Amino acid sequence: MVRKSMLSFLHGLFEAQDPGCFKWDPSLEDTELVITDEAPLRLDVVGKRPGITVVRGPVRWGQTSLDEMQKLDQVTGAKQKTDLLPGTISINCCSQVDLESEYIAWVVANHVWLLRELFMKHTKIHELGRGISIGSPSPAGAIVSGDTEGEWICTTVQVPFHLQVYGRVTPQQNLIQNIEMRMSIRGEVQAQQTPVRDQLRGTTPNAPRIRGRVIRGVAFQQSLNVKKES
């Protein structure tokens, strides 16, 4: 969502430029500047024109509150959670001329900073455009696919952002509340009997006893009681 929003912003920004000033056009044949969210840039698409590719960097949950809980329904147990996800958008401005690459990067960074309130008003991004950084022009490398001669230069604009996310989870009804389990052993006590000797093993097995008295008719009983929430 953040990447698509930034891509639409750049389309609108350069579409408003005059012809000859890196004017963007939806038609690949007529545009003076290729703007895409594909990475890497393909030379068979860009040709000799400069290009911009938008890449979202890693984001993480900010853990801004305890359990990130915003609201709790005491009746149903439903929780509404929210958190801020900080991250970075990388805008790679590529050209075969280093000054041209750097100029496009400055235009992008300056307008994102100036129009940040307008950007946040029409998107779900909580914060954007503060602490922007512009890297130095350097070889594009893997950013431009097919640049075997190393002719392409890239200047990267790093735009920090904070995205607020929401979520709601409701516990399922009739969940198991607790489990009770009982087990007992019953037996009848009988008089002492002479045990039978095991002829194969040569030993005399010990009969089961309770307080020294032999028991018989041993029976096991167990019960399982499952309670559910209403």
C-alpha positions in Angstrom: 0.0 0.0 0.0 2.8 2.4 0.9 4.7 1.6 -2.3 1.6 2.1 -4.5 0.8 5.4 -2.8 4.3 6.7 -3.4 4.2 5.6 -7.0 0.9 7.4 -7.6 2.4 10.5 -6.0 5.4 10.5 -8.3 3.2 10.0 -11.3 1.2 13.0 -10.4 4.2 15.1 -9.6 6.0 14.6 -12.9 2.9 14.5 -15.0 2.4 18.2 -14.0 5.9 19.1 -15.4 6.3 20.9 -18.7 7.5 19.0 -21.7 11.3 18.8 -21.7 11.4 18.8 -17.9 11.1 15.1 -17.2 7.4 15.0 -17.9 5.8 11.7 -17.2 3.2 10.2 -19.5 1.2 6.9 -19.0 2.4 5.9 -22.5 5.8 4.4 -22.5 6.4 5.7 -26.0 5.7 9.4 -25.0 7.0 9.6 -21.4 10.3 11.4 -20.8 10.8 9.7 -17.4 10.0 6.0 -16.6 8.5 5.6 -13.1 7.8 2.1 -11.9 7.7 -0.1 -8.8 9.5 -2.9 -10.6 12.9 -3.7 -9.5 15.3 -3.9 -11.2 14.8 -1.4 -14.0 14.9 -3.1 -17.4 16.9 -1.4 -20.2 14.5 -2.8 -22.8 11.8 -0.6 -21.2 13.8 2.4 -20.1 16.0 2.7 -23.2 18.1 5.9 -22.9 15.6 7.8 -20.7 16.1 8.3 -17.0 14.0 6.1 -14.7 12.7 5.9 -11.1 12.0 2.7 -9.3 10.2 2.6 -5.9 11.2 -0.1 -3.4 9.8 -0.5 0.1 12.3 -1.4 2.8 11.7 -3.6 5.9 9.0 -2.6 8.4 8.5 -3.8 11.9 5.8 -3.5 14.6 6.7 -0.7 16.9 5.2 -2.2 20.2 3.9 1.2 21.1 1.7 0.0 24.0 1.0 -3.0 26.3 -0.3 -5.8 24.1 -1.0 -3.1 21.5 -4.6 -3.1 22.8 -6.8 -0.2 21.9 -10.2 -1.4 23.1 -11.6 -4.4 25.0 -15.2 -5.7 25.0 -15.9 -7.0 28.4 -18.9 -9.0 27.2 -17.5 -10.9 24.2 -13.8 -10.6 25.0 -13.1 -9.0 21.6 -9.9 -7.0 21.4 -9.2 -4.2 19.0 -5.5 -3.6 18.5 -3.4 -0.9 16.8 0.3 -0.3 16.3 2.7 1.9 14.4 4.9 0.3 11.8 8.0 2.3 11.1 9.7 1.7 7.7 11.5 3.3 4.8 10.7 3.8 1.1 13.7 3.8 -1.3 13.3 5.9 -4.4 16.1 5.0 -6.8 16.6 7.8 -9.4 18.7 6.4 -12.3 20.3 8.0 -15.3 23.3 7.7 -17.5 24.3 11.2 -16.4 25.2 11.6 -12.7 24.1 15.2 -12.5 20.7 14.3 -14.0 20.3 11.5 -11.5 21.1 13.7 -8.6 18.8 16.5 -9.9 15.8 14.1 -10.1 16.5 12.9 -6.6 16.5 16.4 -5.3 13.2 17.2 -7.0 11.6 14.0 -5.5 12.9 14.6 -2.0 12.0 18.3 -1.9 8.4 17.7 -3.1 7.8 14.8 -0.7 8.9 17.0 2.1 6.8 20.0 1.0 3.7 18.1 0.2 3.8 15.6 3.1 0.6 16.8 4.6 -1.3 16.5 1.3 0.2 13.0 0.9 -1.0 11.9 4.4 -4.4 13.4 3.9 -5.3 11.2 1.0 -3.6 8.0 2.2 -3.6 5.8 5.4 0.0 6.6 6.2 0.3 8.1 9.7 3.6 9.9 9.2 5.9 10.5 6.1 8.5 12.8 4.8 10.5 13.7 7.9 14.2 12.9 8.1 14.6 12.3 4.3 18.1 11.5 3.2 19.6 11.6 -0.3 22.5 9.3 -1.1 25.5 10.2 -3.3 25.4 9.2 -7.0 26.9 5.8 -7.4 26.9 3.0 -10.0 23.5 1.5 -10.4 24.7 -2.1 -10.2 21.8 -4.5 -9.8 19.2 -1.7 -9.8 19.4 -1.6 -13.6 19.1 -4.9 -15.3 21.4 -5.4 -18.3 23.8 -2.6 -17.5 26.9 -4.6 -18.4 29.0 -1.6 -19.1 28.3 0.2 -15.9 27.0 3.3 -17.6 24.0 3.9 -15.3 24.2 6.1 -12.2 21.7 5.9 -9.3 20.9 8.4 -6.5 18.7 6.9 -3.8 16.2 8.9 -1.8 15.3 7.4 1.6 11.9 8.4 2.9 10.9 7.3 6.4 7.3 6.6 7.2 5.0 5.3 9.9 2.0 3.2 9.0 -0.8 2.7 11.6 -2.5 -0.7 11.4 -5.6 -1.9 13.1 -7.0 -5.3 13.8 -9.8 -6.9 15.8 -10.0 -10.4 17.2 -13.0 -12.0 18.8 -12.7 -15.3 20.9 -14.8 -18.2 19.6 -17.8 -19.1 21.7 -18.2 -22.4 23.6 -14.6 -22.8 24.3 -13.5 -25.3 26.9 -13.2 -23.7 30.3 -11.8 -26.5 32.3 -11.4 -30.3 32.4 -12.0 -32.5 35.5 -10.7 -36.0 35.6 -11.1 -38.6 38.3 -9.6 -42.0 38.7 -10.2 -44.7 41.3 -9.2 -48.3 42.0 -11.5 -50.8 43.7 -10.6 -54.2 45.1 -11.7 -56.8 47.6 -9.5 -58.0 50.3 -9.1 -61.7 50.7 -7.5 -64.0 53.2 -3.8 -64.9 52.8 -3.2 -67.5 50.2 0.0 -69.4 49.3 1.3 -68.0 46.1 2.0 -70.4 43.2 5.6 -70.7 42.2 6.5 -69.9 38.6 8.2 -73.1 37.3 9.7 -71.5 34.2 11.3 -68.5 36.0 11.9 -70.2 39.3 10.4 -67.3 41.2 7.3 -66.6 43.2 5.3 -63.6 42.1 4.1 -61.2 44.7 0.3 -60.7 44.8 -1.1 -57.2 45.1 -1.7 -56.1 48.7 -3.2 -53.3 50.7 -1.7 -52.9 54.2 -0.1 -56.4 53.9 -3.4 -58.1 52.9 -3.8 -59.7 49.4 -6.5 -58.0 47.2 -8.5 -59.5 44.3 -11.0 -58.3 41.8 -9.1 -55.1 41.0 -11.2 -52.7 38.9 -10.2 -49.3 37.5 -12.7 -46.5 37.1 -12.2 -43.1 35.5 -14.4 -40.2 34.5 -13.8 -37.1 32.3 -16.0 -34.0 32.8 -15.6 -31.2 30.2 -17.1 -27.8 31.0 -17.8 -25.3 28.3 -18.6 -21.6 28.4 -22.2 -20.7 27.7 
